[in-house]
């Protein structure tokens, strides 16, 4: 006997277990995403979730690096971090084979990310994120393609432009405005733009009070529009938005409050928001990061991309009533009239599998009626009992469970019928 208490069946706080039905729904989400991205010619890649900690410490988001990463020292006394995002890993991979790759690269990755965050709606400590990047093309057409692709991902899940809005800005514009306003580079400028980034989470009074604490106000410089360089960059953004509209993206607007938290952004940045107030968080976010590869040596490689998480996307689809269709566990349940019929049923099941069907075969001693009930509970669309009689006759009674209708047909036609 032992006094030890049973272990908890609950997962670690902030992460999820995926039972088969839950995981099937996730896979349906991922597979639909893959179909959309590969239709644009994007290739899937992957990397380990373990990275050297300095990869994020060198040029990342200060809050994420200092407060949200899962960082530890391994047995070899190396500082290691569970990846909070994918872009630095992508930059490392591109830098490692920069002379062997064929540009432009159109890459995407779907995998889990880890952040020790305060949990709330749309935010967990482990989540699955899709990262999409276009590498090797300068500012212009590549930015338009990336934003258009972000738009088309949501549209292909069933959304209309009334369901979401695209907010576009430029880190280059912010940088120029800071210079014109006389805001010192470094921490001072970073803190100013972090304030702008948090504006939506603050009351107007609190925001204005915090804004007045700075000796210079770059946002006022942009709003005034009198500086030539500021006006030029603002005009470029306006032209980009007009180009998007000409290509069918009608819900993009200029939003000076979009900053994006990562320090590596260099040009166009954007975020996509749900128009339903129930989902206040950003759905998608991204931008241009032309200098990130230089962390590993060599010349800059222009790059632009965006990312979205499974939690916020699923919240968006659920809120607007867009269903993610989950495939059935199997195409057909092959039942056995008796234990003696198992070998005949197994032969038929293998025949169906050889012809591309997904088959669930009964291995219990349940009655045929109970086997049918089980097939219904498992949401398997077809049922066929197969035993010695069916093996001798060469025909099968195929039951469609949704309608309880039956039809008799040659066994050789079943595979095509259930997959049609």
C-alpha positions, -999 to 999 in steps of 0.1 A, spaced: 0 0 0 11 36 -6 -2 70 7 8 87 -25 -21 107 -40 -32 98 -76 -17 121 -103 -40 147 -117 -56 140 -151 -55 177 -160 -30 189 -185 -4 216 -177 -20 250 -172 -25 268 -205 -21 238 -229 -46 214 -244 -52 177 -248 -66 167 -282 -87 136 -282 -93 121 -316 -123 142 -324 -106 174 -313 -75 166 -332 -95 156 -363 -110 191 -362 -76 207 -359 -62 186 -387 -92 197 -409 -82 233 -401 -46 227 -410 -54 208 -441 -77 235 -454 -50 260 -447 -24 239 -466 -47 237 -496 -50 275 -497 -13 282 -493 -1 256 -518 -25 270 -544 -3 301 -542 28 280 -547 40 281 -511 60 251 -498 58 237 -462 89 235 -440 95 227 -403 121 230 -376 126 218 -340 107 237 -313 140 239 -294 162 268 -302 193 285 -287 180 313 -264 203 339 -280 183 336 -312 154 355 -295 175 376 -272 194 392 -301 165 409 -319 130 401 -307 101 414 -286 114 426 -252 83 415 -233 82 381 -249 119 374 -243 120 386 -207 85 375 -195 70 350 -218 96 325 -230 101 290 -217 139 292 -213 161 267 -194 196 254 -192 201 219 -207 224 192 -193 252 205 -215 249 240 -198 234 255 -229 206 281 -226 176 268 -246 142 282 -254 110 266 -266 101 287 -297 76 315 -290 75 323 -328 89 309 -360 104 339 -379 139 337 -362 141 300 -370 132 307 -406 159 334 -408 185 310 -394 175 283 -419 176 307 -448 210 321 -437 224 286 -434 217 277 -470 214 312 -485 236 303 -516 218 270 -523 182 283 -523 162 294 -553 146 329 -547 121 341 -541 111 316 -514 75 310 -507 74 290 -475 50 282 -447 50 263 -415 23 250 -392 34 240 -357 32 246 -319 45 277 -302 50 284 -265 46 316 -245 42 320 -207 13 344 -211 -16 355 -189 -44 333 -202 -75 349 -216 -99 345 -245 -78 337 -276 -46 332 -257 -30 300 -244 5 291 -233 8 265 -261 -9 272 -294 -5 262 -331 5 289 -355 8 291 -392 37 313 -405 37 324 -442 67 341 -457 79 355 -490 116 359 -491 139 375 -517 117 402 -532 118 439 -523 90 461 -510 61 463 -534 45 434 -552 56 410 -524 38 430 -498 7 431 -519 8 394 -524 12 386 -487 -17 409 -476 -39 395 -504 -30 360 -493 -40 368 -457 -73 381 -470 -79 351 -491 -72 326 -463 -102 340 -444 -124 343 -475 -116 306 -483 -128 296 -449 -162 313 -458 -157 348 -444 -168 380 -462 -151 413 -460 -177 425 -436 -164 400 -411 -129 413 -408 -108 444 -415 -71 448 -425 -51 476 -408 -19 487 -426 10 508 -413 48 512 -418 76 508 -394 97 529 -418 71 557 -414 73 554 -376 111 556 -377 112 587 -399 86 604 -378 106 597 -347 137 613 -363 117 643 -375 101 648 -340 135 645 -324 127 615 -303 160 599 -293 167 565 -308 168 534 -287 148 527 -256 130 561 -256 116 556 -291 108 520 -284 88 529 -253 68 555 -273 58 530 -300 50 504 -274 26 529 -259 10 534 -293 8 496 -297 -11 494 -264 -35 522 -272 -65 499 -279 -61 484 -244 -62 518 -226 -88 544 -219 -85 576 -240 -76 596 -209 -49 572 -198 -34 570 -233 -33 608 -237 -17 613 -202 10 587 -211 16 603 -245 22 637 -229 51 622 -208 72 621 -239 92 652 -249 85 646 -286 54 633 -304 61 614 -337 24 605 -341 16 642 -343 43 646 -370 26 619 -391 -8 634 -386 5 668 -397 20 654 -429 42 685 -435 76 666 -436 85 655 -471 99 621 -461 69 614 -439 45 624 -466 64 602 -492 61 571 -470 25 578 -462 18 582 -499 34 548 -505 11 532 -480 -19 549 -496 -8 535 -530 -4 500 -516 -39 501 -502 -53 513 -536 -34 485 -553 -50 460 -529 -85 474 -537 -77 470 -574 -70 433 -568 -102 426 -549 -91 434 -513 -116 461 -504 -113 462 -466 -77 474 -461 -72 508 -444 -43 529 -431 -40 526 -393 -12 545 -376 -18 526 -343 -6 493 -358 30 490 -346 37 452 -342 58 443 -312 88 427 -327 119 449 -332 129 432 -365 102 448 -386 115 473 -411 87 484 -435 51 476 -441 33 460 -411 -4 449 -409 -29 433 -386 -63 418 -393 -92 422 -368 -125 406 -364 -153 431 -368 -173 413 -342 -165 429 -308 -166 395 -291 -132 389 -306 -112 420 -298 -77 404 -304 -58 406 -337 -65 375 -359 -35 378 -382 -3 399 -380 28 404 -400 50 427 -420 84 433 -437 117 423 -420 145 429 -444 174 428 -419 167 397 -398 190 373 -418 220 396 -412 221 383 -376 238 353 -390 262 373 -412 262 383 -449 240 408 -467 204 415 -460 177 394 -478 144 411 -482 115 393 -466 78 398 -457 53 375 -440 25 370 -416 12 345 -390 -20 334 -374 -29 311 -345 -54 283 -343 -72 296 -312 -80 330 -327 -89 316 -361 -112 290 -346 -128 317 -324 -134 338 -355 -149 309 -375 -171 299 -346 -183 334 -338 -194 339 -375 -209 304 -379 -183 291 -404 -180 253 -399 -147 234 -402 -158 201 -416 -142 171 -400 -138 140 -421 -154 108 -407 -133 83 -388 -138 58 -417 -158 55 -449 -175 23 -439 -181 0 -409 -177 -37 -420 -198 -57 -396 -196 -95 -388 -228 -116 -386 -208 -140 -363 -174 -147 -349 -169 -173 -376 -173 -146 -403 -143 -125 -392 -119 -140 -418 -143 -133 -447 -150 -98 -433 -112 -92 -430 -106 -102 -466 -134 -78 -478 -121 -50 -456 -86 -54 -470 -100 -54 -505 -117 -20 -498 -85 -6 -483 -66 -17 -514 -90 5 -534 -85 35 -512 -113 33 -487 -110 39 -449 -125 8 -432 -135 2 -396 -140 -35 -390 -158 -51 -361 -137 -74 -338 -163 -78 -311 -191 -103 -305 -218 -76 -306 -250 -83 -325 -254 -67 -359 -279 -42 -344 -254 -31 -319 -227 -29 -345 -250 -6 -365 -255 16 -334 -218 18 -329 -212 29 -365 -238 57 -360 -221 68 -328 -188 70 -346 -204 90 -375 -193 65 -401 -216 70 -431 -219 34 -444 -224 0 -429 -221 -34 -445 -223 -68 -429 -200 -93 -445 -197 -130 -439 -197 -164 -456 -230 -158 -474 -217 -125 -489 -184 -141 -498 -203 -169 -517 -228 -146 -535 -203 -118 -543 -229 -92 -533 -232 -68 -504 -261 -49 -488 -248 -14 -483 -266 6 -457 -265 44 -457 -268 53 -420 -280 89 -424 -311 77 -442 -313 40 -431 -317 31 -468 -301 -1 -482 -290 -12 -517 -276 -45 -529 -245 -43 -552 -215 -64 -563 -187 -63 -537 -164 -50 -564 -185 -18 -567 -186 -9 -530 -152 9 -527 -161 33 -555 -196 39 -541 -186 48 -506 -159 72 -518 -180 88 -545 
